[in-house]
Amino acid sequence: MNLAKREHWLGCFSVLPAFVLLAIFMGYPIFNTFYHSFTNWDGLNADWIGLENYRDIFTDGQIWKLLRNNLIFLISIPGILFISLIVTVLLYEEVAGWKFFRSVYYLPTILSAVVVGFLMKTIFSQGGNFNVLLRSLGLESLIVDWLNVVPTAFMVLIFCFYWQTLGQGTLIFLSGMSTITTDMFEAARIDGAGWWQRLWRITIPSLVPTIFYFTITNVIFVFVGLFGLIYSVTGGGPGYETTPIDYMIYLKAFTTGEFGFASALSVVLFAIVIVISWIQLRLSDKWSE
């Protein structure tokens, strides 16, 4: 056996353990979920029912409410993206107290979503700190049950999402800013470019790949990563008004025992994430060109 073939087989055997682990812990569950999406499965017994679960998903009307809830979080992503950019530029330019604020902004990122959720639930509950503050300021007319009214419940959830994501976004954009030569900013200052002009004409165009990375990861997150926040803040309520698809999968599987329906809903969610990610990657390639 010559050296090239020996290196080829050595490489194959080197990745084989990782491949086997992926097949066991990821491949099998995916295949198992796909199979049981065509069954009436209670966790123990599975009866083949074909496409009935998928038909129920798209005819009972719930899927559209779930997609609406995910869409509300989706359209909030540009807001946290812009806030992260502004904070990043301020930290990059080392404004007064930048070292302290860099730590403060990142601190929520190291907390789990459940911890953040229960913290915000305590603050925004009917008798929580926020309503106590409004009452002490003489603003009783503004006091509402924040977590049991649809618009305000979403506002609290999006605030949690922003608060926990800001540190991550700032870190990502600071990494991107480190690739931009300082000569460009110095030349722009000499030419009389103001802060906003430097942001729009230098910083943002230079960070296009980083912006797409941040966007893609957060789009995927709002479809598959909201469970912790929803569970700990609103529980999907009132009713199903703040329930996204991933939380409904949990409710169907572990509350009502409809594992087959939950599996079908998981496959639908998987397809949605794949399509959206593919579209974003294609757009990213075009923007990069």
C-alpha positions in Angstrom: 0.0 0.0 0.0 1.5 3.3 -1.1 1.7 6.4 1.1 -1.3 8.2 -0.4 -3.7 5.2 0.2 -2.3 4.7 3.7 -3.0 8.4 4.6 -6.5 8.1 3.0 -7.4 5.1 5.2 -5.8 6.6 8.2 -8.0 9.7 7.8 -11.1 7.5 7.4 -10.4 5.5 10.5 -9.6 8.8 12.4 -13.1 10.2 11.7 -14.9 6.8 12.1 -15.5 7.1 15.9 -17.0 10.6 15.5 -19.1 9.4 12.6 -20.4 6.4 14.6 -21.3 8.7 17.6 -23.1 11.1 15.3 -25.0 8.2 13.7 -26.1 6.8 17.1 -26.9 10.1 18.9 -28.2 12.2 15.9 -28.9 10.0 12.9 -31.0 7.4 14.7 -33.2 9.9 16.5 -33.8 11.8 13.3 -34.8 8.6 11.4 -36.9 7.5 14.4 -38.8 10.8 14.5 -39.4 10.7 10.7 -40.8 7.2 10.9 -43.0 7.8 13.9 -44.4 11.0 12.2 -46.5 8.5 10.1 -47.8 6.6 13.1 -50.2 7.0 15.9 -47.6 6.6 18.7 -48.2 6.9 22.4 -44.6 6.3 23.3 -44.9 2.6 23.5 -47.2 1.4 20.7 -47.2 2.8 17.2 -49.9 2.2 14.5 -49.2 3.2 10.9 -51.6 5.9 9.8 -49.7 7.4 6.8 -50.1 11.1 6.3 -52.9 11.7 8.8 -50.7 13.6 11.3 -49.5 15.9 8.5 -53.1 16.4 7.3 -54.2 17.3 10.9 -51.3 19.8 11.3 -52.3 21.8 8.2 -56.1 21.5 8.6 -56.7 22.2 12.3 -55.5 25.8 12.0 -53.1 25.7 14.8 -50.0 25.6 12.6 -50.7 29.1 11.3 -51.0 30.5 14.8 -47.7 28.8 15.7 -46.0 30.2 12.6 -47.4 33.7 13.5 -45.8 33.5 16.9 -42.5 32.4 15.4 -42.8 35.2 12.8 -43.2 37.8 15.6 -39.9 36.8 17.0 -38.4 36.6 13.5 -39.2 40.2 12.7 -37.7 41.3 16.0 -34.2 40.1 14.9 -33.3 43.4 13.0 -33.8 45.3 16.2 -31.3 43.3 18.3 -29.0 43.3 15.3 -29.0 47.1 15.1 -28.6 47.5 18.9 -25.7 45.0 19.0 -24.0 47.0 16.2 -24.4 50.3 18.0 -23.1 48.9 21.2 -20.2 47.2 19.4 -19.1 50.4 17.7 -19.2 52.3 21.0 -17.1 49.6 22.7 -14.7 49.5 19.8 -14.1 53.2 20.0 -13.5 52.8 23.8 -16.0 55.3 25.1 -15.8 56.1 28.8 -16.4 53.0 30.9 -16.2 50.6 28.0 -14.4 47.9 30.0 -17.2 47.9 32.6 -20.0 47.9 30.1 -18.4 45.1 28.0 -18.7 42.8 31.0 -22.3 44.1 31.9 -23.5 43.4 28.3 -22.1 39.9 28.2 -23.2 38.8 31.7 -26.8 37.8 30.6 -25.4 35.6 27.9 -23.8 33.2 30.4 -27.2 32.7 32.2 -29.5 29.9 31.0 -32.7 30.8 29.3 -34.7 29.3 32.2 -32.9 31.5 34.7 -33.5 34.6 32.6 -37.1 33.6 32.1 -37.9 33.0 35.8 -36.2 36.3 36.6 -38.4 38.2 34.1 -41.5 36.4 35.3 -40.8 37.5 38.8 -40.3 41.1 37.6 -43.3 41.4 35.3 -45.9 39.3 37.2 -49.0 40.9 38.5 -47.4 41.7 41.8 -43.9 41.9 40.5 -41.3 44.6 40.8 -42.2 46.4 37.7 -45.8 47.0 38.7 -44.6 47.9 42.2 -42.3 50.5 40.6 -45.2 51.9 38.5 -47.4 52.2 41.6 -44.7 54.0 43.6 -44.3 56.5 40.8 -48.1 57.2 40.8 -48.6 55.4 37.4 -51.3 53.0 38.5 -53.1 53.5 35.1 -50.2 51.7 33.4 -50.3 48.6 35.6 -51.4 45.5 33.7 -51.0 41.8 34.0 -48.0 41.8 31.6 -47.7 38.1 31.1 -51.5 37.3 30.6 -52.2 39.9 27.9 -51.0 39.0 24.4 -49.2 42.2 23.3 -47.4 42.8 26.6 -46.6 39.1 26.9 -44.8 39.2 23.6 -43.1 42.5 24.6 -41.7 40.7 27.8 -40.5 37.7 25.8 -38.8 39.8 23.1 -37.2 41.9 25.9 -35.8 38.6 27.4 -34.6 37.6 23.9 -32.8 41.0 23.4 -31.4 41.0 26.9 -29.8 37.6 26.6 -28.7 38.0 22.9 -27.0 41.4 23.2 -23.8 40.1 24.7 -23.5 37.4 22.1 -24.1 39.8 19.3 -21.6 42.3 20.6 -19.0 39.6 20.9 -19.6 38.4 17.4 -19.5 42.0 15.9 -16.4 42.9 17.9 -14.6 39.9 16.3 -15.7 41.2 12.9 -14.6 44.7 13.7 -11.1 43.4 14.5 -10.7 42.5 10.8 -11.3 46.1 9.7 -8.1 48.2 9.3 -8.1 51.3 11.5 -6.7 53.3 8.6 -10.1 53.4 7.0 -11.7 55.0 10.1 -8.8 57.4 10.4 -9.1 58.4 6.8 -12.8 58.9 7.1 -12.3 61.1 10.2 -9.8 63.3 8.3 -12.2 63.6 5.4 -14.9 64.9 7.9 -17.1 61.8 8.1 -19.3 61.8 11.2 -20.0 58.9 13.5 -23.2 57.8 11.7 -21.5 58.2 8.3 -18.7 55.9 9.4 -21.2 53.4 10.7 -23.3 53.3 7.5 -20.5 53.6 4.9 -17.6 51.7 6.6 -18.6 49.5 9.5 -21.8 47.9 8.2 -20.5 47.2 4.6 -17.4 45.6 6.1 -19.4 43.5 8.5 -21.8 42.0 5.9 -20.6 38.4 6.4 -20.7 38.8 10.2 -24.2 40.3 10.0 -25.4 37.3 7.9 -23.9 34.9 10.4 -25.6 36.6 13.3 -28.9 36.7 11.4 -28.8 33.0 10.4 -28.0 31.8 13.9 -30.8 33.9 15.4 -33.3 32.9 12.8 -32.5 29.2 13.6 -32.8 30.1 17.4 -36.3 31.6 17.1 -37.5 28.4 15.5 -35.7 25.8 17.7 -34.3 27.6 20.8 -37.3 29.5 22.4 -38.4 26.6 24.5 -36.6 27.7 27.7 -37.9 31.3 27.6 -41.5 30.3 26.7 -41.6 27.6 29.4 -40.3 29.8 32.2 -42.1 33.1 31.3 -45.5 32.5 29.8 -45.9 28.7 29.5 -47.2 29.4 26.0 -50.2 31.4 27.3 -52.6 32.9 27.5 -54.0 29.9 25.6 -51.6 29.2 22.8 -51.1 32.9 22.0 -47.4 32.9 22.7 -46.7 29.3 21.8 -44.1 28.7 19.0 -43.7 25.5 17.1 -41.0 24.0 19.3 -43.0 24.5 22.5 -46.1 23.0 20.9 -44.0 19.9 20.1 -43.3 19.6 23.8 -47.0 20.1 24.7 -48.2 17.5 22.3 -45.6 14.9 23.3 -45.4 15.3 27.0 -48.7 16.8 28.0 -51.2 15.0 25.8 -49.1 12.0 24.8 -49.5 12.5 21.1 -45.9 11.5 20.2 -46.8 10.7 16.6 -48.3 14.2 16.0 -45.3 15.8 17.8 -43.0 13.8 15.6 -44.8 15.1 12.5 -44.6 18.6 13.8 -40.9 18.2 14.4 -40.4 17.1 10.8 -42.3 20.2 9.6 -40.2 22.4 11.8 -37.0 20.8 10.5 -38.1 21.4 6.9 -38.9 25.1 7.7 -35.5 25.7 9.2 -33.7 24.0 6.3 -35.5 26.1 3.7 -35.0 29.4 5.6 -31.3 28.6 6.2 -30.8 27.7 2.5 -32.4 31.0 1.4 -30.3 33.0 3.8 -27.1 31.3 2.6 -27.9 32.0 -1.0 -28.6 35.7 -0.1 -25.3 35.8 1.8 -23.4 34.5 -1.2 -25.0 37.2 -3.4 -24.3 40.0 -0.9 -20.7 38.8 -0.5 -20.2 38.9 -4.2 
